[in-house]
């Protein structure tokens, strides 16, 4: 998910921290390593600027404990990262937000986050990733037969679920972010279908508000991979926690989950186009554009003579699609469009069209992509198991 708009919106909520007495005392010890209150505060602030969901204080604690365990293992193994490699990793991290490292650092500083906090976070993550690859590389090898089996399985039960949801997206540009969050929190506490429908009609920015936010049955795999476990786990009537997206907050309520007898294959790549329109005339312009556009290729004609950045088209893995875009694409079929997404602090309306989905096990599948995915999953499993062993053997206080 891109960080630029999230950082810009969130930084206003975080004042520069005051470092007082006791900030560098031991709040937590992991074996003989100390975690200070200052580090906990810094990590929570950074997570807040990244709009990370959940209890930031608890999440900061867990992340720092795990990082201490990783750092101790890296020291035992003599694994580190050179200054040049670290500089490259930091540049790449900033580039995910379409910022230079200087711009990214300045944005964090405005939110009270010291550069050392980011540097430590990236140093540990990068070194640990390299160590896991070095230690478990041979065990994570994937055979051709395993690739074939995975490709065949992609058309099986993994996509055998369809979900019936109701949706709300509350506009939350920076001046209204706090108000929108309060409304979202209140909606999330409800349990009734009628109450959610009433809230959708009152607050949602989506066309589905006219139907109380109700959607039809859709494959669960259409939704962002990060949301699928959350949506799958909802009981009927249960509502998700508020989900932060650029310039908005999303909520979903489950109305049902079912298995389908002939499941569709899993999409491995999604081809989509975004046509940027000024928000002031965006809805009118979007309807006019939609009336003369049947396919994604038609958008090139509409963009002729306009700045290059007006039309953006890309083909990416589902996990690499920004969450607000992925939520919109979930309900679209090929060559269908929507214009609900806002960007640039609400100044730009996005005319979004799904061009196509490429499916595993078909012409669009890539054996090497499947191999890389399987290998990555194995390395993640080995890393999680090692970290669990390190934690079980550690002395952590308090």
C-alpha positions in Angstrom: 0.0 0.0 0.0 1.4 3.4 -0.9 2.3 5.6 2.1 2.4 9.1 0.6 -1.2 10.2 1.4 -1.3 8.2 4.6 1.8 10.0 5.9 0.5 13.4 4.9 -2.8 12.9 6.6 -1.5 11.2 9.7 1.5 13.4 10.4 -0.8 16.2 11.7 -2.0 14.0 14.5 1.5 13.5 16.0 3.3 16.3 17.8 7.1 16.2 18.3 7.7 14.0 21.4 9.2 15.5 24.5 12.1 13.4 25.9 11.9 13.5 29.7 13.3 11.8 32.7 12.9 8.0 32.6 12.5 7.8 28.8 15.8 5.9 28.5 15.2 3.6 31.5 14.4 -0.1 31.0 10.7 -0.6 30.2 11.2 -4.2 29.0 14.2 -6.5 29.1 14.7 -9.2 26.5 17.4 -11.5 27.9 20.0 -8.8 28.7 18.8 -6.2 26.1 16.8 -3.2 27.1 13.8 -1.6 25.4 13.2 1.9 26.7 10.0 3.9 27.0 11.4 6.3 24.3 11.7 3.4 21.8 8.2 2.2 22.5 6.9 5.7 22.0 8.9 6.2 18.8 7.7 2.9 17.3 4.1 3.6 18.2 4.4 7.0 16.5 5.9 5.5 13.4 3.2 2.9 13.2 0.6 5.6 13.6 2.0 7.6 10.7 1.9 4.4 8.6 -1.8 4.1 9.6 -1.2 0.6 11.0 -4.5 -0.8 12.4 -4.8 -2.2 15.9 -3.5 -1.2 19.4 -0.3 0.6 18.5 1.1 0.5 22.0 0.8 -3.3 22.1 2.0 -3.7 18.6 5.1 -1.5 19.2 5.9 -3.7 22.3 5.6 -6.9 20.3 7.6 -5.7 17.3 10.4 -4.4 19.5 10.6 -7.6 21.5 10.8 -9.7 18.3 13.4 -7.3 16.9 15.6 -7.7 20.0 15.4 -11.5 19.6 16.3 -11.2 15.9 19.2 -8.9 16.8 20.6 -11.3 19.4 20.5 -14.2 16.9 22.1 -12.0 14.2 24.9 -11.1 16.6 25.5 -14.8 17.5 25.8 -15.6 13.8 27.9 -12.6 12.9 25.4 -11.3 10.4 25.1 -7.6 9.7 24.6 -5.1 6.9 27.1 -2.7 5.4 26.4 1.0 5.5 26.1 1.1 1.7 23.5 -1.8 1.7 21.5 -0.1 4.5 21.4 3.2 2.6 20.0 1.3 -0.4 17.4 -0.4 1.7 16.3 3.0 3.2 16.0 4.5 -0.3 13.9 1.6 -1.4 11.7 1.9 1.7 11.1 5.6 1.0 10.5 4.9 -2.7 7.4 2.8 -1.8 5.8 6.1 -0.8 7.0 7.8 -4.0 9.4 9.9 -1.9 13.1 10.4 -1.8 14.8 9.4 1.5 15.2 13.0 2.5 11.5 13.7 1.9 10.5 10.6 3.7 12.7 11.4 6.7 11.4 15.0 6.8 7.8 13.7 6.9 8.5 11.3 9.7 10.3 14.1 11.6 7.2 16.3 11.4 5.4 13.5 13.1 8.0 13.3 15.9 9.8 10.2 14.6 13.6 10.3 14.7 15.6 8.9 11.7 17.3 6.4 14.0 13.9 4.8 14.6 13.4 4.1 10.9 17.0 3.1 10.5 16.9 0.5 13.2 13.6 -0.9 11.9 15.0 -1.2 8.3 18.4 -2.5 9.5 16.9 -5.4 11.5 14.3 -6.3 8.9 16.8 -6.4 6.1 19.5 -8.3 8.0 17.0 -10.9 9.2 15.6 -11.4 5.7 19.1 -12.1 4.4 19.9 -14.4 7.3 16.8 -16.5 6.8 17.6 -16.8 3.1 21.2 -17.8 3.9 20.2 -20.3 6.6 17.2 -22.0 5.0 17.8 -21.5 1.2 18.5 -25.2 0.5 15.4 -26.3 2.5 13.2 -23.9 0.7 13.9 -25.2 -2.8 10.8 -26.0 -4.8 10.7 -28.8 -7.4 9.0 -28.7 -10.8 6.5 -31.2 -9.6 5.6 -29.0 -6.6 5.1 -26.1 -9.0 2.8 -28.2 -11.2 0.8 -29.4 -8.2 0.4 -25.8 -6.9 -0.8 -24.6 -10.3 -3.4 -27.4 -10.5 -4.5 -26.7 -6.9 -5.1 -23.1 -7.7 -8.3 -24.1 -9.5 -9.5 -26.1 -6.5 -10.8 -25.4 -3.1 -8.6 -22.4 -2.4 -11.2 -20.2 -4.2 -14.3 -22.1 -3.3 -15.7 -19.4 -1.0 -18.0 -16.6 -2.0 -19.0 -13.9 0.5 -22.1 -11.7 0.8 -21.1 -8.3 2.3 -22.5 -4.8 3.0 -20.1 -2.0 2.7 -19.5 1.6 3.9 -16.7 3.9 2.9 -16.7 7.2 4.9 -14.8 10.1 3.3 -12.0 11.1 5.6 -9.9 13.9 4.1 -7.4 15.3 6.7 -9.7 18.1 8.0 -12.5 15.5 8.6 -10.4 12.5 9.6 -11.1 12.7 13.4 -14.9 13.1 12.8 -14.9 10.2 10.3 -13.0 8.0 12.7 -15.5 8.7 15.4 -18.4 7.8 13.1 -16.7 4.6 12.0 -16.0 3.5 15.5 -19.7 4.0 16.4 -20.8 1.9 13.4 -18.3 -0.8 14.1 -19.9 -1.4 17.5 -23.2 -2.3 16.0 -24.5 -5.8 15.2 -27.8 -5.4 13.4 -28.2 -5.6 9.6 -30.7 -2.8 9.7 -28.4 -0.5 11.7 -25.6 -1.0 9.2 -27.9 -0.3 6.3 -29.1 2.9 7.9 -25.5 4.0 8.5 -24.6 3.2 4.8 -27.5 5.4 3.6 -26.4 8.2 5.8 -22.6 8.2 5.7 -21.3 6.0 2.8 -19.8 7.7 -0.3 -20.4 4.6 -2.5 -23.3 4.2 -4.9 -24.3 1.1 -2.9 -25.5 3.4 -0.2 -28.8 3.5 -2.0 -29.2 -0.2 -1.3 -28.0 0.1 2.3 -24.5 -0.8 1.3 -25.6 -4.3 0.2 -23.5 -6.1 -2.4 -24.1 -9.4 -4.2 -22.2 -12.6 -3.8 -18.5 -12.2 -4.8 -15.5 -14.5 -4.7 -13.6 -14.0 -1.5 -10.4 -13.9 -3.5 -11.5 -10.7 -5.3 -10.7 -8.8 -2.1 -7.2 -7.7 -1.0 -5.2 -10.7 0.4 -4.7 -8.8 3.6 -8.4 -8.5 4.2 -9.5 -12.1 3.2 -8.8 -13.7 6.6 -10.7 -10.9 8.4 -13.7 -11.1 6.1 -13.7 -14.9 6.1 -13.8 -14.9 9.9 -16.9 -12.7 10.2 -20.1 -14.1 11.6 -23.3 -13.0 10.0 -24.1 -9.5 11.2 -20.5 -9.0 12.4 -18.7 -5.8 11.3 -15.0 -5.3 10.7 -13.0 -2.8 12.6 -12.6 0.5 10.8 -10.1 0.0 7.9 -8.0 3.1 7.0 -7.7 3.8 3.3 -6.4 6.9 1.6 -8.9 9.7 2.3 -11.4 7.3 3.7 -12.4 4.6 6.2 -14.0 1.4 5.1 -16.3 -1.0 7.0 -17.8 -4.3 6.0 -20.6 -6.4 7.5 -21.0 -10.1 6.6 -24.4 -11.3 5.4 -23.2 -14.8 4.5 -20.4 -17.1 3.4 -20.8 -20.1 1.1 -18.9 -22.7 -0.8 -19.3 -22.8 -4.6 -19.4 -26.2 -6.4 -17.2 -25.1 -9.3 -14.8 -22.5 -7.9 -13.1 -20.0 -10.1 -9.3 -20.0 -10.4 -7.3 -17.6 -8.3 -6.2 -14.4 -10.0 -2.4 -14.1 -10.0 -2.2 -10.8 -11.9 -4.7 -7.9 -12.2 -4.6 -5.5 -15.1 -6.3 -2.2 -14.3 -6.3 1.5 -15.4 -6.7 4.7 -13.5 -7.8 8.0 -15.3 -7.2 11.0 -13.0 -10.0 13.7 -13.0 -10.3 16.9 -11.0 -12.5 16.2 -8.0 -14.6 19.3 -8.5 -16.0 18.0 -11.8 -14.9 14.4 -11.3 -18.4 12.7 -11.1 -19.7 14.5 -14.1 -16.5 14.0 -16.1 -16.4 10.3 -15.0 -19.9 9.7 -16.2 -19.1 11.4 -19.5 -15.9 9.3 -19.9 -17.8 6.1 -19.0 -20.3 6.8 -21.7 -17.7 6.8 -24.4 -15.4 4.1 -23.0 -16.0 0.4 -23.5 -12.6 -1.1 -22.7 -9.3 0.0 -21.1 -7.8 0.5 -24.6 -10.4 3.2 -25.2 -8.9 5.3 -22.4 -5.7 5.9 -24.5 -7.8 7.9 -26.9 -9.4 9.8 -24.2 -6.0 10.7 -22.7 -4.5 11.9 -26.0 -3.0 15.3 -25.6 -3.2 15.2 -21.8 -0.3 15.0 -19.4 1.2 11.5 -19.2 0.3 11.1 -15.5 -3.5 11.4 -16.2 -3.7 7.8 -17.4 -2.0 5.1 -15.4 -2.3 1.4 -16.4 -0.5 -1.5 -14.7 -0.5 -5.2 -14.3 0.4 -6.4 -10.8 -0.1 -9.2 -8.3 -3.2 -8.7 -6.1 -1.1 -8.3 -3.0 0.6 -5.3 -4.7 -2.6 -3.3 -5.3 -3.2 -0.4 -2.9 -6.0 -1.3 -0.6 -8.5 1.4 -1.6 -8.1 0.4 -5.3 -8.3 -3.3 -4.5 -11.6 -2.9 -2.6 -13.1 -1.2 -5.6 -11.7 -3.7 -8.1 -13.2 -6.6 -6.0 -16.7 -5.8 -7.3 -15.8 -5.1 -10.9 -15.7 -7.5 -13.9 -13.5 -7.0 -16.9 -14.1 -3.6 -18.6 -16.3 -2.3 -15.8 -15.5 0.9 -14.1 -16.1 2.9 -10.9 -15.2 6.4 -9.8 -15.5 6.3 -6.0 -11.8 6.6 -5.2 -10.3 10.0 -4.3 -6.6 10.8 -4.2 -4.4 13.8 -3.5 -6.2 14.8 -0.2 -9.6 14.6 -2.1 -8.5 16.8 -5.0 -8.5 14.0 -7.6 -11.2 11.6 -8.5 -10.0 8.3 -10.0 -11.9 6.7 -12.9 -10.9 3.1 -12.3 -11.4 0.3 -14.8 -10.7 -3.4 -14.5 -9.0 -4.5 -17.7 -8.6 -8.2 -16.9 -7.6 -10.8 -14.3 -5.0 -13.4 -15.2 -5.6 -16.7 -13.5 -3.3 -19.4 -12.1 -3.4 -22.7 -14.0 -4.3 -20.9 -17.3 -2.6 -19.0 -20.0 -1.7 -16.2 -17.7 0.0 -18.3 -15.1 3.8 -18.1 -14.6 5.6 -21.2 -13.2 8.5 -19.1 -12.0 6.1 -16.8 -10.1 4.5 -19.8 -8.5 7.9 -21.2 -7.6 8.9 -17.8 -6.0 5.7 -17.7 -4.1 6.1 -21.2 -2.7 9.7 -20.5 -1.8 8.8 -17.3 -0.1 6.1 -19.1 1.9 8.5 -21.7 3.0 11.1 -19.2 4.1 8.4 -17.3 6.1 7.5 -20.6 7.8 11.1 -21.3 8.8 11.5 -17.7 10.0 8.4 -17.9 12.1 9.4 -21.2 13.6 12.9 -19.9 14.5 11.5 -16.8 16.1 9.0 -18.8 18.1 11.9 -21.0 19.4 14.0 -17.9 20.3 11.0 -16.4 22.2 10.3 -19.6 24.0 13.9 -19.7 25.3 14.1 -16.0 26.1 13.6 -14.2 29.5 11.3 -11.3 28.9 10.4 -8.8 31.7 7.9 -7.4 32.3 
